[in-house]
Amino acid sequence: MHDDDMAGEMTGAEFWDARYGEKERIWSGNPNDALVREVTGMAPGRALDLGSGEGGDAIWLARQGWSVTGTDISGVALERAARHAEEAGVADRIEWRRTDLGTSFPEGEWDLVSAHFLHSPGDLPRDRILRAAAGVVAPGGVLLIVSHSGWPSWEEEPDPSVHLPTPREVLDSLELPDGEWEVLRCEEHDRVQNSPDGTPGTRVDNTVKVRRAA
């Protein structure tokens, strides 16, 4: 059964709890390269990590001095992330919230809002979620969105029903008011990623980074 077929029979929370329950660790535990590249050098403040998964990005941010709120739809992922944060000695700098971003959004204001690979099988209102993310960025703060622009090199039969946006499409979908935001980055980049069988491959991602006027 494909992920899309499974997603059609489960809620989003059930799908991702099942996915994380397949093995003890799904992701590497390392922060996303784009996060490190784009955030290094920023003055730490309050950060919101959307789709925090097993906590790799949130833990890295906490280690840099940020006060982090990590959100995910999966309780399994959040329990794992909390354990990893304890092991890393930064549990006191991270608040974990179980949130279905398709139906609700965290209230507050953050100096950095980070959304890395916010893709999911099923009906995820991604554009609406990202517009909500822009709405909680504090004056002078940054919204960082990293997405897949293309299928991995080993994917022989990409699903034609799945649209992977260009960076311009991501930026346009935010519907940012003129004069209130500065575009810091809007570009594609290649990334090395291993295929499911461990063979090295590549895929094209994109980064959109915008700053709200102070």
C-alpha positions in Angstrom: 0.0 0.0 0.0 1.3 3.4 -1.0 1.5 6.3 1.5 -1.3 8.1 -0.3 -3.5 5.0 0.0 -2.8 4.7 3.7 -3.4 8.4 4.3 -6.8 8.1 2.7 -7.8 5.5 5.4 -6.2 7.2 8.4 -6.2 10.6 10.1 -3.0 12.6 9.8 -2.1 11.8 13.4 -2.7 8.1 12.9 -0.7 8.0 9.7 2.4 9.8 11.2 2.2 7.9 14.5 2.3 4.7 12.4 5.1 6.0 10.3 7.2 6.9 13.4 6.3 3.6 15.0 7.9 1.6 12.2 11.4 2.0 13.7 13.2 3.6 16.6 14.5 6.5 14.5 13.2 7.7 11.1 15.5 10.7 10.6 19.2 11.2 11.2 18.9 13.3 14.3 21.0 16.0 12.6 19.6 19.5 11.9 18.6 20.2 8.3 21.5 21.7 6.4 19.5 24.7 5.2 18.5 25.5 8.8 22.2 25.6 9.9 23.2 27.6 6.8 20.4 30.2 7.1 20.2 30.6 10.9 23.9 30.5 11.9 24.8 34.1 12.9 21.3 35.2 13.8 20.8 36.5 17.3 18.9 33.9 19.3 15.4 34.6 20.4 12.1 32.7 20.3 11.7 30.0 17.5 8.8 28.0 16.3 9.6 24.7 14.5 6.6 23.5 12.5 6.6 19.7 11.9 9.4 19.2 14.4 9.5 15.4 14.0 12.1 13.7 16.2 13.5 17.1 17.2 16.7 17.4 15.3 16.1 21.0 14.3 14.6 22.1 17.6 17.5 20.6 19.5 20.1 22.3 17.3 18.3 25.7 17.8 18.2 25.2 21.5 21.9 24.5 21.5 22.5 27.8 19.8 20.6 29.6 22.5 17.1 29.8 21.1 13.9 29.3 23.2 12.1 26.8 21.0 8.5 25.7 20.5 8.3 22.4 18.5 5.1 21.3 17.0 4.1 18.0 15.4 1.0 16.1 14.6 2.5 12.8 15.9 2.6 12.1 19.6 5.1 9.3 18.9 7.5 11.8 17.3 7.1 14.3 20.1 7.7 11.8 22.9 10.9 10.7 21.0 11.9 14.3 20.5 11.5 15.1 24.2 13.7 12.2 25.1 16.4 13.3 22.6 16.2 16.8 24.1 16.7 15.4 27.6 19.7 13.5 26.4 21.1 16.6 24.7 20.7 18.6 27.9 18.4 21.2 26.3 15.0 20.1 27.5 14.5 23.3 29.5 14.8 25.4 26.3 12.1 23.5 24.3 8.3 23.3 24.6 6.7 20.5 22.7 3.1 20.9 21.4 1.0 18.3 19.6 -0.7 20.3 16.9 -2.6 19.4 13.7 -1.6 22.4 11.6 -4.4 21.6 9.2 -7.0 22.5 11.8 -5.3 24.8 14.3 -2.2 26.9 14.7 0.0 27.9 17.7 -0.8 31.3 19.2 2.1 33.5 20.0 4.9 35.5 18.3 8.3 34.3 17.3 11.5 35.7 16.0 12.1 32.7 13.8 9.4 30.5 12.3 10.9 27.4 10.5 9.0 25.0 8.3 11.2 22.3 6.8 9.7 19.8 4.3 6.1 20.4 5.4 4.8 17.8 3.0 2.4 15.1 3.9 0.2 12.5 2.1 -3.4 13.4 2.1 -5.2 16.8 2.1 -2.7 19.1 3.8 -3.7 22.8 3.4 0.0 23.8 3.1 -0.5 27.2 1.6 -2.9 28.2 4.4 -0.5 26.9 7.0 2.4 28.8 5.7 0.4 32.0 5.5 -0.5 31.4 9.2 3.2 31.0 9.9 3.9 34.4 8.4 1.3 35.8 10.6 3.1 34.9 13.8 6.5 36.2 12.9 7.5 39.1 15.2 8.6 42.5 13.8 12.1 42.1 12.5 11.7 38.3 12.6 12.3 35.7 9.9 10.2 33.0 8.2 12.3 30.2 6.8 10.6 27.6 4.5 12.5 24.7 2.9 10.6 22.5 0.5 11.1 19.8 -2.1 11.2 21.3 -5.6 11.6 17.9 -7.4 11.5 14.2 -7.0 14.6 12.3 -5.9 16.9 11.0 -8.6 15.9 7.4 -7.9 12.2 7.9 -8.2 11.3 6.2 -11.5 7.5 6.8 -11.4 6.7 10.2 -9.7 3.1 10.6 -8.7 1.7 13.1 -11.3 -1.0 14.2 -8.8 1.7 15.6 -6.4 2.8 19.1 -7.1 6.2 20.1 -5.7 6.4 23.9 -5.7 9.1 26.2 -7.1 10.5 28.8 -4.7 8.6 31.5 -6.5 5.4 29.6 -6.1 6.1 29.2 -2.3 6.8 32.9 -2.0 3.7 33.9 -4.0 1.5 31.6 -1.9 2.4 33.6 1.2 0.6 36.6 -0.2 2.9 39.0 1.8 1.8 42.6 1.9 4.0 45.0 -0.2 6.5 46.9 1.8 6.2 44.8 5.0 8.6 42.0 4.2 12.1 41.7 2.8 13.0 38.7 0.6 16.4 37.4 1.8 16.4 34.2 -0.3 14.2 32.5 -2.9 16.1 29.8 -4.7 16.6 26.2 -5.5 19.5 24.1 -4.4 20.7 20.5 -4.9 21.0 18.2 -1.9 22.7 14.7 -1.6 20.3 12.1 -0.1 20.6 8.4 0.1 17.8 6.3 -1.5 15.9 3.7 0.6 18.5 1.1 -0.3 21.4 3.3 0.8 22.6 4.3 -2.7 23.6 8.0 -2.9 21.2 10.1 -4.9 20.2 13.8 -5.3 17.1 15.9 -5.1 16.3 19.5 -5.7 15.0 21.5 -2.7 14.2 25.2 -2.4 14.6 27.8 0.3 12.4 30.8 0.9 13.6 33.2 3.6 11.8 36.4 4.4 12.1 39.0 7.1 9.2 41.1 8.5 9.9 44.8 8.8 10.8 45.9 12.3 
